[in-house]
Amino acid sequence: MADVFLHGTVHEARDDLQAAIRSEPSVLLLWEGLTPLGRNEFICWVDDAKQSATRQRRIARTREELLEGKKRPCCWAGCIHRTDKAPSRWQQAVLIDRKSKTSPAS
């Protein structure tokens, strides 16, 4: 049972995030104390990184924020992949902004 890693409600943590969280018992304990939604937010935030360097910074920041007592990633609009609720206005604005940046110019 010690090898079971707790994931989020929608997302599963990849090996690199799992390794970083498991590398320090106090961080793992804090991770396990989060709600499934809290874990989901951290995983989504890390997975949203476009570049490997950004992903690694977010993994490091996840560990730091857990040690700071945070239950969700700082400055994150929230997971847009959840199907149990509609996206908030903030999330909708982010989605619209992303679409306009990736759409070809007319």
Secondary structure as UniProt FT lines:
FT   TURN            2..3
FT   HELIX           15..22
FT   HELIX           25..33
FT   HELIX           36..47
FT   HELIX           52..67
FT   TURN            68..69
FT   TURN            74..75
FT   HELIX           89..102
//
